[in-house]
Amino acid sequence: MVKKYNLKGPKIVVEPPGPKSKKALARKEKCVTSGIRIGLPAALELAEGPFMKDVDGNVYLDFTVGIGVHNCGHRPPEMVKACQDQLDKFIHICFMVSPYESYLKLAEELSKICPGKMTKSIFLNSGSEAIENALKIARAYTKKKWIVSYRTSFHGRTFMDISLTGKEKPYREGFGPLVPNVQHVEFAYCYRCPLKLEYPSCKLACADTIRSIMEKPPLQGDVCALVGEPVQGEGGFINPPPGYWEKMRKICDDNGVLFIDDEVQTGFGRTGKMFAIEHWKCDPDMLITGKGLSLGMPLGGVTGKEEVMSAPGPASLGGTFGGNPVCCAGAIESIKLTKKALPNTKMIHNVEKKRLNEWKEQYEVVGDVRGLGAMMGMELVKTKASKEPIADVTRNIQLNCFKKGLYILTAGQFGNVIRLHPPLVIKQDLLEKGLDIIESALVEETKKAGP
Ligand SMILES: Cc1ncc(COP(=O)(O)O)c(C=O)c1O
C-alpha cells in the first residue's frame, strides 16, 4: 500500500518560517556543518505530487523538485511500490559480490534509451560519483592526461568534480589544491558571449577557440575528454545554439577526445527529450545520469560505448552501495513514468515561454529568457542595456515566492537566474498559478529595490 495524503496547495497558514521550522533551523545550526546552506527556511514533513508540506502546516507548490529530481512529482505511487517490492526481497547485496536483477535490467534499459550505441553501464550513488567514474574510465581508455571542462559548468562536489567546475565561490574556495590537468574553456553563453559576438554571424567561434586550445601545447595530442552539460544547469540554464554540439563532436573526433555528456540535471525528460543532447546530432561516448534517473532514490550512472566501458581493469571500479537494488528497482519504474510524462513538457514549454517573454517585454529587469522544454529560466539585470546582474533582487524574489507558497531555485555565475523546475506532470492551471506568484514577487521586489 502506498500512503496518500491528498495534499492541496499552495496554502499558507502561518507566515513561513513558522515556529516549528524556526526550531528545526536552530537545531541545524548546532548539529550540521556550516558548509551546508539552507536555501529556503522551512522544515518539511510530507511531499506528494507537486506539493510539499512543512512542519507548521503550510503547503507549497514545488518548482524545485529536489533540485531537478522529482520529474514525475513527489512519491509517484508506481515508483514507491516498485521500491517497496524490492525492499521485501532484499535491500543490499553489493553488485561486486553477486549480480541481481534490478541492476542488470536497469543497465539494459539505459542502453535502449541512451542516444547512439551505448551498451554498458556502471551505477553509483550520486551524479558526483558518476562523473568521477567516467573520468577514470576515460583515462583508462585514452591513456591521455588533460580533461577539458567549461568555466560556467557544475559537475558535483568531489575533488574531481570541483576541479571540473569553474565557479570559485562557493564550490572551490578554500579546498585546494585541486586535481591537476583540467583546462577550463568558455561555454556558448550567448547572452554574455565571451567573444562579444552574436549568433549566428559568430559561426560558433567559441567552439573554434576550444579547438585551438586543444590543438596547441600543452594539451596537443594529450586530451582525454571533454566534459559538458548539454544545457548548463547551475551555471544558469544556458542552452547553446543550434550546431554547437555537432561542432564540438567534430572537434573531439579530430583530436581523439572522448565526449562525456553530463545529463545529471538535463536527463530524463527535463528538456523535452529523454536526454538533452538529443536536441543536437551528437552522440556522446559516455553519458552521466543521476537525479531524475531514480526520481529521488540516490543513484548515479555512467553509460557508454562498449569499447570505452571495457577499458578499466577487473575490480578497478565499484563501491559498496553503488547500484543499490532498491534504487535500481525505483529507476526502472522511473523510466517508465518519465516516458509517459514526456509529452506534457510541450505544454510546460509553451506556457512558460509565453509568460517569461511577456515579462521580458514588460519589465526592465528581465534581461534574458532561455531554455529548452521544461528547463526554462530568466536572467535578471539592473537594466537591459547594462546587463548588470542583480543577485540580491533575485534572492528576494525567491524568498517572496516562498512566503506566498512557491518553492523556486536560483542559479547562474552571478546568482541572478530564476530557474523553473516544475514537475513534468504538472497541470496547466497549477503551472499558471506558480507563474502568477513569480510575477507578483518580481513586481514587488523590483519596486522595493527602486530604479
Ligand atoms: C550537471 C550536474 N552534474 C553533476 C551533479 C552532481 O550530482 P549529485 O549532486 O547527485 O552528486 C549535479 C548536481 O546538481 C549536476 O547538476
The ligand as an SDF file (V2000), in Angstrom:
LIG
                    3D

 16 16  0  0  0  0  0  0  0  0999 V2000
   25.0780   18.7250  -14.1610 C   0  0  0  0  0  0  0  0  0  0  0  0
   25.3470   18.1020  -12.8280 C   0  0  0  0  0  0  0  0  0  0  0  0
   26.3120   17.1820  -12.7150 N   0  0  0  0  0  0  0  0  0  0  0  0
   26.5860   16.5810  -11.5640 C   0  0  0  0  0  0  0  0  0  0  0  0
   25.8940   16.9190  -10.4140 C   0  0  0  0  0  0  0  0  0  0  0  0
   26.2020   16.2390   -9.1130 C   0  0  0  0  0  0  0  0  0  0  0  0
   25.2120   15.3350   -8.7920 O   0  0  0  0  0  0  0  0  0  0  0  0
   24.9760   14.8820   -7.2730 P   0  0  0  0  0  0  0  0  0  0  0  0
   24.5160   16.0930   -6.5310 O   0  0  0  0  0  0  0  0  0  0  0  0
   23.9590   13.8010   -7.3630 O   0  0  0  0  0  0  0  0  0  0  0  0
   26.2590   14.3910   -6.7610 O   0  0  0  0  0  0  0  0  0  0  0  0
   24.8800   17.8810  -10.4740 C   0  0  0  0  0  0  0  0  0  0  0  0
   24.1350   18.2700   -9.2790 C   0  0  0  0  0  0  0  0  0  0  0  0
   23.4420   19.2450   -9.2070 O   0  0  0  0  0  0  0  0  0  0  0  0
   24.5930   18.4940  -11.7210 C   0  0  0  0  0  0  0  0  0  0  0  0
   23.6490   19.4310  -11.8370 O   0  0  0  0  0  0  0  0  0  0  0  0
  1  2  1  0
  2  3  1  0
  2 15  2  0
  3  4  2  0
  4  5  1  0
  5  6  1  0
  5 12  2  0
  6  7  1  0
  7  8  1  0
  8  9  2  0
  8 10  1  0
  8 11  1  0
 12 13  1  0
 12 15  1  0
 13 14  2  0
 15 16  1  0
M  END
$$$$
